[in-house]
Amino acid sequence: MLPKLKDTGSFYIFNTPFNCALFLAYLRHKKVHFLNFITWVKKDGFANAKKRYNHAQESILFYSMHKKNYTFNADEVRIAYESTERIKHAQSKGILKNNKRWFPNPKGKLCLDVWEIASQRHVEKEKGKILKPKHPSIKPKALIERMIKASSHKNDLILDLFSGSGMTSLVAKSLERNFIGCESHAEYVHESLEIFRYNEYR
């Protein structure tokens, strides 16, 4: 993958915390630059462990090819402030910090490296019933949208080497990005094409 990326490109790796630690060790010796270890809190982990804590999160490594020259649109992925009352006060009078008056950004606060986004398992519904995704690790639209908005501009090229359900391609198209999706399982290729056609003609 690395030889195919532009010098100004960046990439994300999804995996378990343990495997991400192995990736960190491996990539230390490559010409890439570590930016963030993101924790995706799914809110609805599988209750399948009785001798340890149940998994309710997934780790995401964020890297860039160049140390400084890469895209990161911080304002595009701002999130809502938690204290609405404090923000209302700050909007009118500001908050004094270090002898300077601070006013909240109308788009929200800067995005943190802990993302609380429900998994796609509880998102898709049909006739009021929750649909079980056919792909075992489908990523939610909101998650993919955040990464694409942060790390690319319109007409940029997005590459997903494990396309799976095709969610990355679907979101990339909706955000006016070009995309390439790779998938080795024919059943998932078929499923992603069906989802793509369904959303294209809605």
N, C-alpha and C positions, 0 to 999 in steps of 0.2 A: 504493500500500500504506500509506504513512505516515498518511494521514487516517483509515484504518480501525482503527488501533491505539489501544488505551486509553492514557491518560496514564501509567499505571503499567506498560505493556507493554514487552516487549523483543523483539529479533529477531536472526536469524543469516543471514548471506549466505555461500553457498559459491561459490568460483570459483578460478581460477588466481591465483598471487601477483601477476602483472602486472595482471589485471583488478581484483583487490581493491584495488590501489593506486589505480586510477582511481575506484573506488567511494569510497575514503577521501577523495580530493580533492573529489568531487562532494558527499558528505554533510557536509563541513565547513561548508557554507553552509545546512544544514537544521537544524531544531530537534530534533536527536537527539544522544545522548551516546555517544561511543566508549568501549568497555570493554576489549576484548581483540582482538588479532590472533592467532588460534589456528592452529597448524600441525597438520594431521592427517597423520601418517605412516602410509601404507597398508601398508608392509612388502612389498608385492608389485607394484611398479610395472611398467609395460609396457616391455619391452626393445626399443624401436623407434627409438632414436636412436644414431647412430654418430659424430656430430660435436659432441655436447654430452652433458651428464649426463642420464641417464634420469629421467623424472618418477616419484617415489614418494610424493608428498605433495600435499595440497590445502589451500588457505587458507580460513579461516572467520572472518568479521568478526562481532563480538558488540557490539550496540548496545542502549541503553535509551532510552525516550522521555523519562523524567525523570532528572535528575542523581542523585538519591538514592532516590526512592520507586519501587523496582522489586523484583521477586522474584529472589532468588538464594539457593538452599538449599545452602550449601557442604557441610554435613554429609551431604547425600544423595548427593554425588558424590565422596566421598573415595576415594583409591586406596591400594593396598597399599604398605607401606614396602618399600624395596629391600633393606636390610640386616636380615635376620631375627635374626642373632646380636646385633646392637647393640640391637635392639628388645626381645629377651628380657631383656637386662641392664637396659635402661631400665624395663621393666615392674616389675621387682622393686626396683631401687634408685634409679631415676630418673637424669637427666642434669643436671648443674649448669650453668646458663647465666645469666650476669649476676646472680649471687648468688641465683638462684631454682632450685628443683629441678623439672625438666621430666619429665612422664610421657607416653608416647605415647597418642594417641587410639585406642581399640579399633576404630574404624571405618577407621583408616588416616590417611594424610597428606592435606593439602589438594590438590585437583586442580590440575595445572599447565596451561599454555597450549600444551603440546606433547602431542598425543594419539597414542599408538601403538596403533592398532586395525586389524586386518586388514580389507581390503575384502570386500564380500559375495561377490566372485567365488570366494573359496575357503572359503565358509562353508556354503552349502547343498549337501547331499548326498542321493543317492538310490541305495539298494542299494550303498553304498560308493563310488560315483562322484561326483565333484564336478560340480554342475550349473552351466552357464553361464547367468547371469541374462539375461532377455530385454530388460531396460532397461539401456542403456549406462552409466548412472551411478548405479545403485542404491546407497543408503547402508546400511551395516551397522546391525543392530538396536542393538548396544551404543552406537554413536555417537549415534543419535537418542534413545535412552533417557537418556543422560547429559544431553543438552540439555534434554529435557522435565522431567526430575527437578530439574535445577538452576533452571530458569526458570519453573516453574509449580507450582500446587497441585492437588489433586483437584478435579474439576468446573470447572477453568479451561478456557478455549477456546483450542485450538491451530489456527493457520492455516498451511497449506502451499500456496503459490501455484504451485509446480511439483511436483505430487504424484507424478508419474512412476509408480513401482512401487506406491505406496500404503503404503510402509513407515512414514511418519510417522503416518498414520491408524491403522495397525495397532498401533503402539507406544502411541499416545495412548489408544486404547481399553483396552489391557492395563493402563495406569497410571491408569485411571478419569478420564481427561480427555475433554472434548468436543472435537470436531474438525471442520474444514472443509478439504477437499482440492480443489484446482483443477488441471485438466489439459486441454490443448488437443488432444492426440493420442488419438483414439478407441481405438486398439489398446492403449495403456497404461491407459486407463480400464477397458477390458474385463479386462486382465490383473490390475490391482489389485483389481477386484471379485472375481475368481476367487480370488486369494490371500486376500482378506478372508473370503470364505465358507469356504474350506478351513480357515483357522485358527479361525474361529468355531465350527465343528462338530467340531473334533478332540477 
